């Protein structure tokens, strides 16, 4: 069968014109792959190429002379001037491209310091505060989530900004007397778009919102939240969104083993590697609340820059003790560039612990225990393996941050890297100066339990870090 009518443009136009009313219509158009070519409909034509003789015959049938293969009007039976005039008058071609709006000034107030807090809870407090604002910055923010709005920290924001809907709709839960602290009333003024369980749709929507300035001349600052393990469900749409240059912030939370009691399905492992490898996307993983505030302020500005891109924040529901410190300009820059020494090593030290994200308590405890025998050991906090790695690989980079950070260590020093994610995320640091790395992380899933038990089972607790450091010392003596 070589013609199933899907190539009959006249029939298609008649079908489209016959669709009346507001009800959705579906058109099933049967086509043949390679229609009009010698290999039309052949099962092997996906990668098939015509022979030179077949191509020459095809060109003759189309009336295209040699050398005119890329001429837009070659082979057509109307004068070129007439065709150009027609195309220039159609509305799509005549419409002027909207001007890109100016950047929206960004101002993030860090949440009040708490002794213990999680990065996800802090994110929710920041958005809740922005929801109360009437600044130009806050009015440009639009959020969306696939069925996990409240559990990813957007509940307060939605209560202030409401759900978006083309027409006003009442809160059906309140009408039915369903107790809930959430307000689910919908209106055209709402700034949160509620999705069903459809992560692919999330990234499609984020991509569309993130291109609004170039398509419609109206800047939006889109944020999408989802459970970190399920980023993989929307990877195709995420990739194409980044490829198209869409600007948005995606918040993956909770991440790692944070939902340990719920089993492997809710444990993210490879998402740090996605953040590390995805072009057009900058991945950040704060360990502490003050780091998150700095990152959010940078992210909102970055998605507006001509040379910017999308941003991925990997957050955690795990409460950790917060450092009591001042955010100096130097510390802010280090957080954004990719890392800083939480405990500075003594020059010539032969050991350093390198951690990222929610394992901060384990890394700090292990360092304190190791420092009893090796006070010269360092503790390095990596806030963005992505930015650190990208800077290290940049052509012509005279002094990459990774090299500057590790410079105080001895050339034969050992690095113990640890994170609640795939160990390859940080193990590349061994290539910076050729130091030996003992990478700790999570590279399989399936266990259920509380976080301490699973950190012990997967070898990323304080005992595992201390044991890795001890093995490193023994191996150095043997060498």
N, C-alpha and C positions, 0 to 999 in steps of 0.2 A: 504494500500500500504506500503510494508515494505522494498522495495529496488528500489530507483529512480536513480540508477547508479552513484550517487555522491561518493559512496564508492569504486568504481572500479578504483583502482590505475593505472592499465594498460591503461585504456581508457584515464585517465587524462594525463598520461605521453605522450601518442600519440598526444593528443590535444595540449599540450605545445610544443612538438617537431615540430608540423605542423605549428606553428605560425611563419611566415617569414616577413621580412621587418621591417621598423621603425615605422609603424603605430601602435597606441595603440590597444590592443585587450582586450576584456572582456570575462571571462569564467564564465558561470552560472552553479554552481555545486549544484545539488539537493541532500541534505543529510537528514537522519532521526536521530533525537536526540535519543541517547541511542542505536544506531545501534549495534546489536549483543547481547543485554541484554534482559532479560525477559520483561522489561517494555519499550522496544523500541517503540517510537512514541506515547506513552500514554500521554494524555493531562495533567496528573497530575505528570509527571515524573521530573519536574524541581526540586522538593525537595524530590523526591522519593528515597527510600533506598531498596536494595534487602534484602530478608530474609536470615538468616544464611544458610538455605538449598539451596536457589538460588545461593548464593555466592560460596558454596562448589561445586555445579554443574558447575558453570562458571569456577572455578579454574581447575576442572578436564578437561573441554573442552579445556582449554588453556595449559594443561600439566604442571601446576604449583603446586608443592608439598607444603604442610604446612610448614611454616617457610621461604619459598623462595619468598614471595610476593614482596619484594623490590629488589630482585636480578635482575640486568639489562638484563641478557641473559636467565633467567628462561623460560622454555617452548619452546625455539627455537631449531631447528633441526640441527644447525651447531655447530661445536666445538667452545668453548669460545675463545681459542687462535686465531682461524682464524678470528672471528668477531672483536676481539680487534685489531688485526693487520690491518684489513680493515679500521676500524674507525680511527685508528691512522694515516693512510696515506691520508685520504681525506683532501683537501686544507683547509677547514674551521677549522678542528681540528688541523692541522699541523701549521697553522699560529700562530705566536707568538703575544701575546698581546702587543700593542704598549706601550712604556714607557710614563708615565705621564710627560708632559713637566714642566719645572720649572716655577715658578710664574713670571708674568710680573709686574715690578715695576709700581706703580700707582702715578700719580701726577696731581692733579686738581688745576687749578688756579681759585680762586673765581672771578665771574664777578665784574667789577668795581661797587662800591656802587652807587645806585641811591636813591633819596629820597623816591620814590614810585616805587614798582615793584611787579610783580607776580612771583610765583615759576615756573610756566610753561615757562614764558618768559626767566627767568634765566636759566632754563634747556636748552632751545634752544640756548642761548648764549654760554653756556659751550660746547655743542656739536659742535656748529659752530667753536669755537676756536680749538677744538680737530680735526675737519676736515681739518684745515690748517696745522696741525702738521705732521711731518714725523717720529715721535718717534716710538719705538717698541710698546709702550703702545697704541697709537692711531691706529696703523696698525692692532691690534688684535680686534678692535671693529667692530662689524657688527650689523646693525640695520634692523628692519622690522616693518611694520605697515599695518593694514587692511584699506586702502583707506583714512586714516586721517594723512598722513605723514606731510603735511604742517601745518594743524590745531593743531597738537600736538607738534610743535616746532622743527621738524627735517628738515625743508626746507633748512636752511643754510648748515647743515651737508651734505645733499644729493647733493647740488650744488658743494661741494668740492670733495665728494667721488664717486658720480655717482651711478646709479642703476646697480644692478648685472643682467647679462644675460649670458647664455652659449656662445652666439655668439654676436659680435658687432651689435648693432641696432641703427639707427639714431633717433634723437628726432623728432618724427612725428608731434608734435605740432609746432615746428619751421619750419618744411618743409611745413606745411599748413598755415604758417604765423599767428598762434594763439598767441596773446600777452601773455607773462607769464614771470615772473622773475625766474621761475624754469627751470632747465636744466634736461630734462628727457632722455638724451642719455644713452644707456645701453651697458655694456661690461663685459667680464669676470673679469675685475679688479674692478668692482663696489662693494661697501660695504653696500649697502642698498637693501633689497629685498622687492619689492612692492607687496602687496597682494590685492585681492578684499575684499569686505565686508564679511569677514569670520573670526570671532574672534577665533573660534575653531581651524582653520588652523594656526592662529598666535601662539597659545600655543603649537600646535604640532611642529611647526617650531622652536620655542624657545627651546623646550625640546631637539630636535635633535641637534641644535647648541650648547646647553648647555651640551651635552654629547660628544662633538667632541674630547676632550682630551683623554677620556677613550676609545673611539671607534677607533680613527685614529691617536692618538698621536700628535694632533695639537690643541693648545689651542685657543679658541675664547672667546671674551667678548661680549655676545649678549645683545642687548637692544630691547625691543618691546614696542611700544606706542599704546594706544587706548583710546577712551573716557571711563572714569571711570565707567559709568553705565553699559557698555557692557562687563565688566569682567565676569559677570554671564553667558554670552552666551558661553564662552569657559571653564566653570568650570571643566567639566569632563577631558578635555585635560590638564588643569592646575594641577588638582589633580594628574593625572598619571605622569605628568612631575616631580612634586615634589617628588612623590613616588619613581621614578626611580633615584632620586638624581641629576637631571639636574640643571645646574647653569646658571641663567640668571637674568636680571633686567627687570621688567615690570613696565612701567610708566602709571598710570591711570590719565588722565588729559583731560579736566577739570573734577572736581569732585564736589559733593554736588549740591548746587543750582546755581552754576556759570552760567549755561545755562538756567536760569530761564525763559527768554522770550520764549523759545522753548517748554515749558510744561514739564509734568511729565516724558515723555519718555527719556529725557536727564537729569534727576536728579538722582544722585546716593545716596542711603540711607544705604544699608546694607554692602557696600563694606568694611568699616572699620572692621566689624565683620568677614568678609571673611579673611581679613588680620590677625585678632586676632586668628582665629581658624584653619587656614590652616597649617598643619605640613610641614616642609621643606621650609617655606616661611617666611621671616622677613619683617614686614610691618612698614613703616616709613611715617610720615606726617609732613613735615616742615611748619612752619608758615612764616619763613623769608628766604631770599636768602642765607645768610651766613650759616644757618642750612643746606640748600640743598647742598651747596658745600662740607660741612663736610660729609654729608650722602653719596653723590656720590663717594667720594674718598674711604670711608669705604666699600661701596657696591661693587666696582670693586675689592677690595682686598678680600672681604668676599666670593665672588663667586669662588675664586681660592683656598680657604683654604680647607684642607682635611676634616675639620669638619664644613665647611660652608654650604651654601644653596642658594636658590633663594631669590631675594629681590623685594619687591613691594613698589614703591614710589607713594603716593597719592598727586597729585599736584593740583594747582588751577590757573585759569586765572584771579582771582580777584587781582587787584593791592592793596597793603597795604603799609603803611609807614614803612620804614626800620629803625631798631635801629642803632644808630651810636656807635659802640662798638668794642672792640678788642676781637678776638677769642683766649682767653687764653687756655692753655692745660686743665684746669679744666672745662671750659665751653664746649670745644670740647668733652670731655669725657661724660659730663652730657647730651649733645645733643644725643650722640650715645647710651647711656645707657637707655634713655627714657624720661628724663624730668629735668627741672630746675626751680628755682624760678625767675620769671621775676621781681617780687616785693616781697622781703623777708618779711615774717610775723614777728611780734613781738612775742617772746615766750609767750605762753599761749593764743594766739589769738583764738577767737571762730568762725572765718569765713575765708574761702578762696575760691577764684574763680579758677577753674581748666578748662583750655581750650586746644583745639588742632586745629591746622591748620588755615584755612582762617578766622575764627571768631575772630582772634587776635584784630582787631580794636574795636569790640563790647566789648570784655572782658576787654580791657584796658580802654575804656571809662567808663564802669560800675564800674571798680575798682576805678578809679579816683573819681567818684561821691560818692561811698560808703566810700572812705577814708576820706571824709570831716567829717563824723560822727564817722567812725571806722578806724582811721589811722593805727591800728595794723593789719588790714586784709591783707592777702597775695594773690598773683597772680601767679599761677603755670602753666607753659607751658609744655604740654605733647607732646614730639616729636615722641614717639613710645609707644602707649598703649600696643602693642604686646610685646616688649622687657621688658617693665615695669611689665606687668602681668606675663610673663614667669619667670622673675627673682623672683617675689614675691612667685610664686608657686614652685620654685625649691626645691627639697628635701634637707634638711640640710643647706639651706641658712641662715647664721647667722644674717645678717643685710641686707635684701633686700632694694633696692634703694627706693621703694615706702614707706617703713617704715621710712627710714632716712629722706625722703623729708617731710613727714607729722609729724615727731616727734616734731617740734616746736609748733604745734597746741595743743590746749587743748583737752583732751580726749573726751569732749562732743561738739567739734567744728562742725560746719556745712560746708559741701562742696557743692558749686554750680558748677556742671560740665556742660560744653557746647561745642558742636562741630557741624559742618555742616555735620551731619551723624546720624546714629542711637544712641540714648542716652545710650544704654547698653554698648557702647564701653568704657565709662569712669565710669559708675555707680558702677562697681565692687570695685572702690576705697573706698567705704563705708565699705568694709570688712577689710580694712587695719586699724586696731585699733578700729573698730566698730563705726565709726563716721556716723552721719546722712548725707545722700546725697539727693540733689534735682537735678535730672538729666534733663538737657535741651538738645534737639536735634530734629532730623527730623525722624518721624516714619510713615509718609504717604506721598503720592505724588499726583500730578495731577493739581496743580495750576500753572498758568502762570503769569508773572509780572517781575518787576525789582528786584534786589537783596534786597534793603532795604525793599520793600513791602513784599517780601516773608519771609525775616528774621523776620519781624514783625508778619506775619500771622502764622508762625510756632513756634513763641515764642523763638527765639534765638538772638534777638537784645539786645541792651544795656538796654532798658527799662525792658525787660523780666528778664534779669539777676538781675537788681536792685530790681525788684518786688520779685523775688525768695529769695533774701537776706533779704528783709524786712519781708517776711512771716516766714523765718527761725528765725529771731529775735523775732517776736511775739510769735511763738510757743515755743521758749525757755523760755520766760517769763511765759507762761501758764504752762509749765512743772515745 
